[in-house]
Amino acid sequence: MKDLHKWHVIDNGWNAPGYHFLIQLSGLIEKGRNVDFNGAHAKHGGWNKNTIGIAMAGGLGLSNRPEPIYTPEQWQSLDWLLAQLRAQYKNIDIFGHRDTGADKACPSFDVRHYVKTGKVRL
């Protein structure tokens, strides 16, 4: 979150990091932007309004190409965080940044498939 704060707040002049949560390699969940405020995690299409942005450290392979390379601790933390958000916000739709129409590969796996099956699919 320290790096995100630097990139988003200091370098870009935003009022807070664009993501609401960041899951570190250790599984530590760090809070960024307050969930009561719109995120700044999706550049186009109005996706920042009424959404919660979760980033996971990693996700790049050796050639810097997107790959779902995350630690077991990160998967466990993601599952826990999604359960907490589901309990707090009923009828939520969970999807990845790449599902917003953005020209992005992140988070390097099919989030909807993962949420539905618990299995990673590219």
N, CA, C and O atoms as a GROMACS GRO file, in nm:
protein
  488
    1MET      N    1   0.083  -0.118   0.000
    1MET     CA    2   0.000   0.000   0.000
    1MET      C    3   0.088   0.125   0.000
    1MET      O    4   0.049   0.231  -0.050
    2LYS      N    5   0.206   0.112   0.057
    2LYS     CA    6   0.298   0.225   0.057
    2LYS      C    7   0.333   0.267  -0.087
    2LYS      O    8   0.335   0.386  -0.119
    3ASP      N    9   0.359   0.168  -0.173
    3ASP     CA   10   0.388   0.198  -0.313
    3ASP      C   11   0.267   0.256  -0.384
    3ASP      O   12   0.279   0.352  -0.459
    4LEU      N   13   0.149   0.197  -0.361
    4LEU     CA   14   0.028   0.250  -0.422
    4LEU      C   15   0.003   0.394  -0.377
    4LEU      O   16  -0.036   0.479  -0.458
    5HIS      N   17   0.026   0.421  -0.251
    5HIS     CA   18   0.010   0.557  -0.201
    5HIS      C   19   0.103   0.652  -0.275
    5HIS      O   20   0.063   0.762  -0.315
    6LYS      N   21   0.227   0.610  -0.293
    6LYS     CA   22   0.322   0.694  -0.364
    6LYS      C   23   0.277   0.717  -0.508
    6LYS      O   24   0.271   0.831  -0.555
    7TRP      N   25   0.244   0.608  -0.579
    7TRP     CA   26   0.204   0.620  -0.719
    7TRP      C   27   0.076   0.702  -0.736
    7TRP      O   28   0.069   0.788  -0.823
    8HIS      N   29  -0.023   0.676  -0.654
    8HIS     CA   30  -0.153   0.739  -0.672
    8HIS      C   31  -0.163   0.877  -0.608
    8HIS      O   32  -0.216   0.969  -0.670
    9VAL      N   33  -0.114   0.892  -0.487
    9VAL     CA   34  -0.131   1.017  -0.414
    9VAL      C   35  -0.018   1.116  -0.446
    9VAL      O   36  -0.044   1.229  -0.485
   10ILE      N   37   0.104   1.072  -0.428
   10ILE     CA   38   0.217   1.164  -0.446
   10ILE      C   39   0.243   1.190  -0.595
   10ILE      O   40   0.254   1.305  -0.638
   11ASP      N   41   0.253   1.083  -0.674
   11ASP     CA   42   0.286   1.100  -0.816
   11ASP      C   43   0.169   1.154  -0.899
   11ASP      O   44   0.189   1.238  -0.986
   12ASN      N   45   0.046   1.106  -0.872
   12ASN     CA   46  -0.070   1.146  -0.952
   12ASN      C   47  -0.152   1.257  -0.888
   12ASN      O   48  -0.237   1.317  -0.955
   13GLY      N   49  -0.128   1.286  -0.759
   13GLY     CA   50  -0.202   1.393  -0.693
   13GLY      C   51  -0.343   1.356  -0.652
   13GLY      O   52  -0.426   1.443  -0.626
   14TRP      N   53  -0.372   1.225  -0.645
   14TRP     CA   54  -0.505   1.184  -0.602
   14TRP      C   55  -0.517   1.202  -0.451
   14TRP      O   56  -0.416   1.220  -0.382
   15ASN      N   57  -0.641   1.198  -0.400
   15ASN     CA   58  -0.661   1.219  -0.257
   15ASN      C   59  -0.640   1.091  -0.174
   15ASN      O   60  -0.633   1.098  -0.051
   16ALA      N   61  -0.631   0.976  -0.240
   16ALA     CA   62  -0.611   0.847  -0.171
   16ALA      C   63  -0.570   0.744  -0.275
   16ALA      O   64  -0.589   0.767  -0.395
   17PRO      N   65  -0.516   0.630  -0.232
   17PRO     CA   66  -0.489   0.523  -0.328
   17PRO      C   67  -0.618   0.484  -0.402
   17PRO      O   68  -0.727   0.493  -0.345
   18GLY      N   69  -0.605   0.442  -0.525
   18GLY     CA   70  -0.723   0.411  -0.606
   18GLY      C   71  -0.798   0.286  -0.562
   18GLY      O   72  -0.918   0.275  -0.585
   19TYR      N   73  -0.728   0.193  -0.499
   19TYR     CA   74  -0.789   0.068  -0.454
   19TYR      C   75  -0.835   0.079  -0.310
   19TYR      O   76  -0.775   0.150  -0.229
   20HIS      N   77  -0.940   0.008  -0.279
   20HIS     CA   78  -0.990   0.004  -0.141
   20HIS      C   79  -0.912  -0.095  -0.056
   20HIS      O   80  -0.896  -0.075   0.064
   21PHE      N   81  -0.863  -0.202  -0.119
   21PHE     CA   82  -0.787  -0.305  -0.048
   21PHE      C   83  -0.672  -0.353  -0.135
   21PHE      O   84  -0.682  -0.356  -0.258
   22LEU      N   85  -0.564  -0.391  -0.069
   22LEU     CA   86  -0.451  -0.455  -0.135
   22LEU      C   87  -0.414  -0.579  -0.055
   22LEU      O   88  -0.396  -0.573   0.067
   23ILE      N   89  -0.404  -0.692  -0.124
   23ILE     CA   90  -0.366  -0.817  -0.057
   23ILE      C   91  -0.219  -0.844  -0.089
   23ILE      O   92  -0.182  -0.869  -0.203
   24GLN      N   93  -0.138  -0.838   0.015
   24GLN     CA   94   0.006  -0.859   0.001
   24GLN      C   95   0.038  -1.007  -0.019
   24GLN      O   96  -0.049  -1.093   0.002
   25LEU      N   97   0.160  -1.038  -0.060
   25LEU     CA   98   0.203  -1.176  -0.080
   25LEU      C   99   0.187  -1.260   0.047
   25LEU      O  100   0.160  -1.380   0.040
   26SER      N  101   0.203  -1.197   0.161
   26SER     CA  102   0.189  -1.266   0.290
   26SER      C  103   0.044  -1.297   0.325
   26SER      O  104   0.017  -1.372   0.419
   27GLY      N  105  -0.050  -1.239   0.247
   27GLY     CA  106  -0.192  -1.253   0.277
   27GLY      C  107  -0.246  -1.136   0.357
   27GLY      O  108  -0.367  -1.125   0.377
   28LEU      N  109  -0.158  -1.048   0.403
   28LEU     CA  110  -0.202  -0.929   0.476
   28LEU      C  111  -0.292  -0.844   0.388
   28LEU      O  112  -0.258  -0.813   0.274
   29ILE      N  113  -0.407  -0.809   0.441
   29ILE     CA  114  -0.500  -0.722   0.368
   29ILE      C  115  -0.481  -0.581   0.421
   29ILE      O  116  -0.504  -0.553   0.538
   30GLU      N  117  -0.438  -0.493   0.332
   30GLU     CA  118  -0.418  -0.354   0.370
   30GLU      C  119  -0.533  -0.270   0.316
   30GLU      O  120  -0.579  -0.290   0.203
   31LYS      N  121  -0.578  -0.176   0.396
   31LYS     CA  122  -0.684  -0.086   0.353
   31LYS      C  123  -0.624   0.033   0.283
   31LYS      O  124  -0.523   0.089   0.326
   32GLY      N  125  -0.688   0.071   0.175
   32GLY     CA  126  -0.647   0.189   0.101
   32GLY      C  127  -0.755   0.295   0.115
   32GLY      O  128  -0.774   0.352   0.223
   33ARG      N  129  -0.823   0.320   0.008
   33ARG     CA  130  -0.931   0.419   0.006
   33ARG      C  131  -1.049   0.367   0.089
   33ARG      O  132  -1.078   0.247   0.089
   34ASN      N  133  -1.115   0.455   0.159
   34ASN     CA  134  -1.233   0.419   0.238
   34ASN      C  135  -1.342   0.369   0.144
   34ASN      O  136  -1.366   0.429   0.039
   35VAL      N  137  -1.409   0.259   0.179
   35VAL     CA  138  -1.511   0.201   0.091
   35VAL      C  139  -1.632   0.292   0.073
   35VAL      O  140  -1.713   0.268  -0.016
   36ASP      N  141  -1.646   0.393   0.155
   36ASP     CA  142  -1.756   0.488   0.139
   36ASP      C  143  -1.732   0.584   0.023
   36ASP      O  144  -1.822   0.658  -0.017
   37PHE      N  145  -1.612   0.583  -0.031
   37PHE     CA  146  -1.577   0.673  -0.141
   37PHE      C  147  -1.553   0.593  -0.269
   37PHE      O  148  -1.503   0.481  -0.264
   38ASN      N  149  -1.589   0.653  -0.382
   38ASN     CA  150  -1.564   0.589  -0.510
   38ASN      C  151  -1.416   0.560  -0.525
   38ASN      O  152  -1.332   0.638  -0.482
   39GLY      N  153  -1.387   0.447  -0.586
   39GLY     CA  154  -1.248   0.411  -0.611
   39GLY      C  155  -1.193   0.485  -0.732
   39GLY      O  156  -1.261   0.565  -0.796
   40ALA      N  157  -1.069   0.456  -0.760
   40ALA     CA  158  -1.002   0.509  -0.879
   40ALA      C  159  -0.920   0.394  -0.935
   40ALA      O  160  -0.799   0.404  -0.955
   41HIS      N  161  -0.989   0.284  -0.960
   41HIS     CA  162  -0.922   0.161  -1.003
   41HIS      C  163  -0.958   0.120  -1.144
   41HIS      O  164  -0.896   0.028  -1.199
   42ALA      N  165  -1.054   0.184  -1.204
   42ALA     CA  166  -1.094   0.156  -1.342
   42ALA      C  167  -1.106   0.289  -1.415
   42ALA      O  168  -1.189   0.373  -1.380
   43LYS      N  169  -1.023   0.307  -1.516
   43LYS     CA  170  -1.012   0.437  -1.582
   43LYS      C  171  -1.137   0.479  -1.660
   43LYS      O  172  -1.175   0.596  -1.655
   44HIS      N  173  -1.200   0.388  -1.730
   44HIS     CA  174  -1.309   0.424  -1.820
   44HIS      C  175  -1.440   0.355  -1.784
   44HIS      O  176  -1.441   0.253  -1.715
   45GLY      N  177  -1.549   0.411  -1.830
   45GLY     CA  178  -1.678   0.344  -1.824
   45GLY      C  179  -1.757   0.362  -1.696
   45GLY      O  180  -1.859   0.295  -1.679
   46GLY      N  181  -1.715   0.449  -1.606
   46GLY     CA  182  -1.791   0.471  -1.484
   46GLY      C  183  -1.785   0.358  -1.383
   46GLY      O  184  -1.869   0.350  -1.294
   47TRP      N  185  -1.686   0.268  -1.396
   47TRP     CA  186  -1.677   0.152  -1.310
   47TRP      C  187  -1.633   0.184  -1.168
   47TRP      O  188  -1.646   0.100  -1.080
   48ASN      N  189  -1.583   0.302  -1.143
   48ASN     CA  190  -1.539   0.336  -1.007
   48ASN      C  191  -1.655   0.365  -0.914
   48ASN      O  192  -1.641   0.352  -0.792
   49LYS      N  193  -1.767   0.403  -0.969
   49LYS     CA  194  -1.883   0.436  -0.887
   49LYS      C  195  -1.951   0.308  -0.838
   49LYS      O  196  -1.978   0.218  -0.917
   50ASN      N  197  -1.977   0.302  -0.710
   50ASN     CA  198  -2.046   0.189  -0.648
   50ASN      C  199  -1.973   0.056  -0.665
   50ASN      O  200  -2.035  -0.049  -0.675
   51THR      N  201  -1.841   0.062  -0.668
   51THR     CA  202  -1.761  -0.060  -0.674
   51THR      C  203  -1.651  -0.052  -0.569
   51THR      O  204  -1.617   0.056  -0.520
   52ILE      N  205  -1.597  -0.166  -0.536
   52ILE     CA  206  -1.487  -0.174  -0.440
   52ILE      C  207  -1.370  -0.239  -0.513
   52ILE      O  208  -1.381  -0.350  -0.564
   53GLY      N  209  -1.258  -0.169  -0.517
   53GLY     CA  210  -1.140  -0.218  -0.587
   53GLY      C  211  -1.048  -0.296  -0.495
   53GLY      O  212  -1.006  -0.247  -0.390
   54ILE      N  213  -1.017  -0.419  -0.536
   54ILE     CA  214  -0.924  -0.504  -0.461
   54ILE      C  215  -0.807  -0.536  -0.553
   54ILE      O  216  -0.827  -0.586  -0.664
   55ALA      N  217  -0.688  -0.509  -0.507
   55ALA     CA  218  -0.568  -0.544  -0.583
   55ALA      C  219  -0.493  -0.653  -0.507
   55ALA      O  220  -0.496  -0.660  -0.384
   56MET      N  221  -0.425  -0.738  -0.584
   56MET     CA  222  -0.341  -0.841  -0.524
   56MET      C  223  -0.199  -0.821  -0.576
   56MET      O  224  -0.178  -0.810  -0.697
   57ALA      N  225  -0.103  -0.815  -0.486
   57ALA     CA  226   0.036  -0.801  -0.527
   57ALA      C  227   0.075  -0.925  -0.608
   57ALA      O  228   0.033  -1.036  -0.575
   58GLY      N  229   0.154  -0.906  -0.711
   58GLY     CA  230   0.196  -1.018  -0.794
   58GLY      C  231   0.116  -1.026  -0.920
   58GLY      O  232   0.068  -0.924  -0.971
   59GLY      N  233   0.101  -1.147  -0.971
   59GLY     CA  234   0.021  -1.167  -1.092
   59GLY      C  235   0.098  -1.155  -1.222
   59GLY      O  236   0.039  -1.150  -1.330
   60LEU      N  237   0.230  -1.150  -1.211
   60LEU     CA  238   0.313  -1.144  -1.332
   60LEU      C  239   0.412  -1.258  -1.332
   60LEU      O  240   0.472  -1.290  -1.229
   61GLY      N  241   0.430  -1.318  -1.448
   61GLY     CA  242   0.526  -1.426  -1.464
   61GLY      C  243   0.666  -1.372  -1.489
   61GLY      O  244   0.689  -1.252  -1.481
   62LEU      N  245   0.757  -1.462  -1.520
   62LEU     CA  246   0.897  -1.426  -1.540
   62LEU      C  247   0.917  -1.325  -1.652
   62LEU      O  248   1.003  -1.238  -1.643
   63SER      N  249   0.840  -1.336  -1.757
   63SER     CA  250   0.855  -1.244  -1.870
   63SER      C  251   0.768  -1.120  -1.854
   63SER      O  252   0.742  -1.049  -1.951
   64ASN      N  253   0.722  -1.094  -1.732
   64ASN     CA  254   0.637  -0.979  -1.700
   64ASN      C  255   0.501  -0.988  -1.770
   64ASN      O  256   0.434  -0.887  -1.792
   65ARG      N  257   0.460  -1.109  -1.802
   65ARG     CA  258   0.330  -1.132  -1.863
   65ARG      C  259   0.232  -1.174  -1.753
   65ARG      O  260   0.271  -1.241  -1.658
   66PRO      N  261   0.107  -1.134  -1.766
   66PRO     CA  262   0.008  -1.169  -1.664
   66PRO      C  263  -0.007  -1.320  -1.645
   66PRO      O  264  -0.034  -1.392  -1.741
   67GLU      N  265   0.010  -1.364  -1.523
   67GLU     CA  266  -0.012  -1.503  -1.485
   67GLU      C  267  -0.068  -1.502  -1.342
   67GLU      O  268  -0.028  -1.419  -1.261
   68PRO      N  269  -0.158  -1.594  -1.311
   68PRO     CA  270  -0.216  -1.595  -1.176
   68PRO      C  271  -0.120  -1.655  -1.073
   68PRO      O  272  -0.147  -1.758  -1.011
   69ILE      N  273  -0.008  -1.588  -1.057
   69ILE     CA  274   0.093  -1.634  -0.963
   69ILE      C  275   0.071  -1.558  -0.831
   69ILE      O  276   0.123  -1.449  -0.811
   70TYR      N  277  -0.004  -1.620  -0.745
   70TYR     CA  278  -0.034  -1.563  -0.614
   70TYR      C  279  -0.005  -1.669  -0.509
   70TYR      O  280  -0.004  -1.788  -0.540
   71THR      N  281   0.018  -1.626  -0.387
   71THR     CA  282   0.048  -1.720  -0.280
   71THR      C  283  -0.080  -1.782  -0.223
   71THR      O  284  -0.188  -1.725  -0.237
   72PRO      N  285  -0.067  -1.900  -0.160
   72PRO     CA  286  -0.186  -1.958  -0.094
   72PRO      C  287  -0.246  -1.862   0.008
   72PRO      O  288  -0.367  -1.859   0.027
   73GLU      N  289  -0.161  -1.784   0.074
   73GLU     CA  290  -0.210  -1.687   0.173
   73GLU      C  291  -0.294  -1.579   0.105
   73GLU      O  292  -0.393  -1.532   0.162
   74GLN      N  293  -0.256  -1.539  -0.014
   74GLN     CA  294  -0.335  -1.439  -0.086
   74GLN      C  295  -0.472  -1.494  -0.124
   74GLN      O  296  -0.573  -1.424  -0.110
   75TRP      N  297  -0.476  -1.618  -0.173
   75TRP     CA  298  -0.605  -1.678  -0.209
   75TRP      C  299  -0.695  -1.688  -0.087
   75TRP      O  300  -0.814  -1.659  -0.094
   76GLN      N  301  -0.636  -1.729   0.025
   76GLN     CA  302  -0.713  -1.741   0.149
   76GLN      C  303  -0.767  -1.605   0.192
   76GLN      O  304  -0.883  -1.594   0.233
   77SER      N  305  -0.684  -1.502   0.184
   77SER     CA  306  -0.727  -1.367   0.221
   77SER      C  307  -0.832  -1.314   0.125
   77SER      O  308  -0.927  -1.248   0.167
   78LEU      N  309  -0.816  -1.343  -0.004
   78LEU     CA  310  -0.916  -1.300  -0.102
   78LEU      C  311  -1.051  -1.364  -0.069
   78LEU      O  312  -1.154  -1.296  -0.068
   79ASP      N  313  -1.051  -1.494  -0.043
   79ASP     CA  314  -1.175  -1.563  -0.009
   79ASP      C  315  -1.240  -1.501   0.116
   79ASP      O  316  -1.361  -1.480   0.119
   80TRP      N  317  -1.159  -1.474   0.217
   80TRP     CA  318  -1.210  -1.415   0.341
   80TRP      C  319  -1.268  -1.276   0.314
   80TRP      O  320  -1.378  -1.244   0.360
   81LEU      N  321  -1.195  -1.194   0.239
   81LEU     CA  322  -1.240  -1.058   0.212
   81LEU      C  323  -1.368  -1.059   0.130
   81LEU      O  324  -1.460  -0.982   0.158
   82LEU      N  325  -1.376  -1.144   0.029
   82LEU     CA  326  -1.498  -1.152  -0.051
   82LEU      C  327  -1.617  -1.197   0.033
   82LEU      O  328  -1.728  -1.148   0.013
   83ALA      N  329  -1.595  -1.289   0.126
   83ALA     CA  330  -1.703  -1.333   0.215
   83ALA      C  331  -1.750  -1.216   0.302
   83ALA      O  332  -1.870  -1.200   0.324
   84GLN      N  333  -1.657  -1.137   0.352
   84GLN     CA  334  -1.693  -1.021   0.434
   84GLN      C  335  -1.773  -0.920   0.352
   84GLN      O  336  -1.873  -0.866   0.400
   85LEU      N  337  -1.730  -0.895   0.231
   85LEU     CA  338  -1.800  -0.798   0.147
   85LEU      C  339  -1.938  -0.849   0.106
   85LEU      O  340  -2.033  -0.771   0.099
   86ARG      N  341  -1.948  -0.978   0.080
   86ARG     CA  342  -2.079  -1.036   0.047
   86ARG      C  343  -2.177  -1.023   0.163
   86ARG      O  344  -2.295  -0.998   0.143
   87ALA      N  345  -2.125  -1.041   0.285
   87ALA     CA  346  -2.211  -1.029   0.403
   87ALA      C  347  -2.257  -0.884   0.423
   87ALA      O  348  -2.368  -0.859   0.468
   88GLN      N  349  -2.171  -0.792   0.390
   88GLN     CA  350  -2.202  -0.650   0.410
   88GLN      C  351  -2.287  -0.592   0.297
   88GLN      O  352  -2.376  -0.510   0.322
   89TYR      N  353  -2.260  -0.634   0.175
   89TYR     CA  354  -2.330  -0.580   0.057
   89TYR      C  355  -2.402  -0.695  -0.012
   89TYR      O  356  -2.340  -0.776  -0.081
   90LYS      N  357  -2.530  -0.702   0.007
   90LYS     CA  358  -2.609  -0.811  -0.050
   90LYS      C  359  -2.618  -0.798  -0.202
   90LYS      O  360  -2.616  -0.688  -0.256
   91ASN      N  361  -2.626  -0.910  -0.269
   91ASN     CA  362  -2.645  -0.916  -0.415
   91ASN      C  363  -2.536  -0.844  -0.494
   91ASN      O  364  -2.565  -0.777  -0.594
   92ILE      N  365  -2.413  -0.857  -0.450
   92ILE     CA  366  -2.304  -0.792  -0.523
   92ILE      C  367  -2.260  -0.880  -0.640
   92ILE      O  368  -2.272  -1.002  -0.638
   93ASP      N  369  -2.208  -0.813  -0.741
   93ASP     CA  370  -2.151  -0.881  -0.856
   93ASP      C  371  -1.999  -0.869  -0.843
   93ASP      O  372  -1.947  -0.758  -0.826
   94ILE      N  373  -1.929  -0.979  -0.849
   94ILE     CA  374  -1.784  -0.979  -0.832
   94ILE      C  375  -1.720  -1.010  -0.967
   94ILE      O  376  -1.750  -1.113  -1.028
   95PHE      N  377  -1.632  -0.922  -1.011
   95PHE     CA  378  -1.569  -0.938  -1.141
   95PHE      C  379  -1.432  -0.874  -1.139
   95PHE      O  380  -1.397  -0.800  -1.048
   96GLY      N  381  -1.354  -0.904  -1.241
   96GLY     CA  382  -1.219  -0.851  -1.251
   96GLY      C  383  -1.212  -0.724  -1.332
   96GLY      O  384  -1.303  -0.690  -1.407
   97HIS      N  385  -1.101  -0.654  -1.316
   97HIS     CA  386  -1.078  -0.531  -1.390
   97HIS      C  387  -1.090  -0.555  -1.541
   97HIS      O  388  -1.145  -0.471  -1.613
   98ARG      N  389  -1.039  -0.667  -1.587
   98ARG     CA  390  -1.044  -0.697  -1.730
   98ARG      C  391  -1.186  -0.717  -1.780
   98ARG      O  392  -1.209  -0.713  -1.901
   99ASP      N  393  -1.282  -0.737  -1.691
   99ASP     CA  394  -1.422  -0.754  -1.728
   99ASP      C  395  -1.495  -0.622  -1.748
   99ASP      O  396  -1.613  -0.621  -1.783
  100THR      N  397  -1.428  -0.511  -1.726
  100THR     CA  398  -1.491  -0.380  -1.738
  100THR      C  399  -1.478  -0.322  -1.878
  100THR      O  400  -1.526  -0.212  -1.905
  101GLY      N  401  -1.414  -0.395  -1.967
  101GLY     CA  402  -1.391  -0.343  -2.102
  101GLY      C  403  -1.259  -0.269  -2.113
  101GLY      O  404  -1.224  -0.218  -2.220
  102ALA      N  405  -1.187  -0.263  -2.002
  102ALA     CA  406  -1.056  -0.198  -2.004
  102ALA      C  407  -0.958  -0.286  -2.081
  102ALA      O  408  -0.972  -0.408  -2.083
  103ASP      N  409  -0.863  -0.224  -2.143
  103ASP     CA  410  -0.760  -0.299  -2.216
  103ASP      C  411  -0.655  -0.345  -2.115
  103ASP      O  412  -0.540  -0.302  -2.119
  104LYS      N  413  -0.697  -0.433  -2.026
  104LYS     CA  414  -0.613  -0.482  -1.916
  104LYS      C  415  -0.624  -0.633  -1.906
  104LYS      O  416  -0.728  -0.691  -1.937
  105ALA      N  417  -0.518  -0.696  -1.862
  105ALA     CA  418  -0.520  -0.841  -1.838
  105ALA      C  419  -0.544  -0.871  -1.691
  105ALA      O  420  -0.574  -0.985  -1.655
  106CYS      N  421  -0.531  -0.770  -1.606
  106CYS     CA  422  -0.543  -0.794  -1.463
  106CYS      C  423  -0.688  -0.828  -1.427
  106CYS      O  424  -0.782  -0.772  -1.483
  107PRO      N  425  -0.701  -0.916  -1.336
  107PRO     CA  426  -0.603  -0.970  -1.243
  107PRO      C  427  -0.536  -1.099  -1.289
  107PRO      O  428  -0.488  -1.175  -1.204
  108SER      N  429  -0.530  -1.126  -1.415
  108SER     CA  430  -0.463  -1.241  -1.476
  108SER      C  431  -0.536  -1.374  -1.454
  108SER      O  432  -0.480  -1.481  -1.479
  109PHE      N  433  -0.659  -1.368  -1.408
  109PHE     CA  434  -0.744  -1.488  -1.399
  109PHE      C  435  -0.890  -1.446  -1.411
  109PHE      O  436  -0.924  -1.330  -1.389
  110ASP      N  437  -0.974  -1.540  -1.444
  110ASP     CA  438  -1.116  -1.516  -1.462
  110ASP      C  439  -1.184  -1.511  -1.325
  110ASP      O  440  -1.210  -1.615  -1.264
  111VAL      N  441  -1.210  -1.392  -1.278
  111VAL     CA  442  -1.264  -1.373  -1.143
  111VAL      C  443  -1.401  -1.438  -1.128
  111VAL      O  444  -1.427  -1.506  -1.028
  112ARG      N  445  -1.487  -1.418  -1.224
  112ARG     CA  446  -1.622  -1.476  -1.213
  112ARG      C  447  -1.616  -1.628  -1.201
  112ARG      O  448  -1.689  -1.687  -1.122
  113HIS      N  449  -1.530  -1.690  -1.280
  113HIS     CA  450  -1.514  -1.836  -1.272
  113HIS      C  451  -1.460  -1.877  -1.135
  113HIS      O  452  -1.505  -1.975  -1.076
  114TYR      N  453  -1.363  -1.801  -1.086
  114TYR     CA  454  -1.305  -1.832  -0.954
  114TYR      C  455  -1.410  -1.821  -0.845
  114TYR      O  456  -1.420  -1.908  -0.758
  115VAL      N  457  -1.489  -1.715  -0.848
  115VAL     CA  458  -1.593  -1.696  -0.745
  115VAL      C  459  -1.696  -1.809  -0.751
  115VAL      O  460  -1.745  -1.855  -0.648
  116LYS      N  461  -1.728  -1.851  -0.871
  116LYS     CA  462  -1.829  -1.955  -0.889
  116LYS      C  463  -1.778  -2.095  -0.851
  116LYS      O  464  -1.852  -2.174  -0.792
  117THR      N  465  -1.652  -2.125  -0.885
  117THR     CA  466  -1.602  -2.261  -0.869
  117THR      C  467  -1.491  -2.278  -0.767
  117THR      O  468  -1.465  -2.389  -0.721
  118GLY      N  469  -1.424  -2.168  -0.731
  118GLY     CA  470  -1.309  -2.177  -0.643
  118GLY      C  471  -1.183  -2.220  -0.716
  118GLY      O  472  -1.081  -2.249  -0.654
  119LYS      N  473  -1.193  -2.225  -0.850
  119LYS     CA  474  -1.078  -2.268  -0.931
  119LYS      C  475  -1.034  -2.155  -1.023
  119LYS      O  476  -1.116  -2.078  -1.074
  120VAL      N  477  -0.907  -2.147  -1.044
  120VAL     CA  478  -0.851  -2.042  -1.129
  120VAL      C  479  -0.859  -2.086  -1.275
  120VAL      O  480  -0.823  -2.198  -1.310
  121ARG      N  481  -0.906  -1.996  -1.358
  121ARG     CA  482  -0.906  -2.015  -1.503
  121ARG      C  483  -0.854  -1.886  -1.564
  121ARG      O  484  -0.892  -1.776  -1.523
  122LEU      N  485  -0.766  -1.900  -1.662
  122LEU     CA  486  -0.712  -1.781  -1.729
  122LEU      C  487  -0.815  -1.713  -1.813
  122LEU      O  488  -0.786  -1.612  -1.877
   0.00000   0.00000   0.00000
